[in-house]
Amino acid sequence: MEDRILGLHHITAIAGDARRNHQFYTDTMGLRLVKKTVNFDDPETYHFYYGNEAGSPGTILTFFPWAHVRPGSIGPGMATAIGYSVPAGSLDFWQRRFEEKKVATGPRAELFGETYLPFRDPDGLHIHFVEPKTADNRTPWSTKGVGKDEATRGFHSITLTLKDIKPTAEILTEVFEYKLLSQDGNHYRFITDAIDNSAIVDLFEAPGMPPGLNAGGTNHHVAFRVKNEEVLMKFRQKVAARGLQITPKIDRNYFFSLYFREPGGVLFEIATDNPGFAIDENANELGTNLKLPAQYESMRTEIEKVLPTLG
Ligand code: ZN
């Protein structure tokens, strides 16, 4: 299993107002802010990482909040819905909580025999809370408002919307070793047996869907997980061997990454487990300090002045 893709590592999306984003994910959804840093290419913008207590791969949703971003919309060639797994029977709790907090939810629905509650974050990002068929035993982060019997366990799945699923399915099966599990209408579920959770990619074929806009409230990229840099570089060769452009290895401080655009149009990343979020903060303080990469440390005072204060 060591040299395989181990499901999802993280998902990165675009948000508007930083405070509103922070409030929604830490309070309403009850996630832990596991890292508060800046966009390495634009240090006057935050980069937030939300996850479980340890910030485990497969639980991490990250945002670049840009105050004046224009609202985006979903379309083919994009990751269009994030699935979080929640405990069996917890959807009533979540429905009540979202009503209290004025979060619009869609009607509960079923896909591949699993019930889910669809809703959107304050920027319009599509999220599904799914009660998975098989229990998810990952340890959650709990808060005053969201106890361990309701808290999300981490990612259940990511949905990619595509004009034609075939080229993307080939990358998933031939390079990432996923298998087609089943089909439900125009939805095709792919899964890897290399890991128990965060193991699902759903492909939704929508040939007539108009193009979307990758801006506020949409996903920017989907990162798949590997154990270490050695495995990362093996996958670099496999992707390059298919004639796809792929970046060199990039140091993201908390993991090492490669990026490539899969043939269906979605930006994929492959990211390592090492070194992890505890590299520059104690596990019990994750997310409490503004962490800057070495190249911006000398600008800390100026950076802190322009970043919005969080509640
Ligand atoms: Zn990423």
Residues whose N, C-alpha, C, O or C-beta is under 5 A from the ligand:
A	BS01	ZN	T12 A223 E269
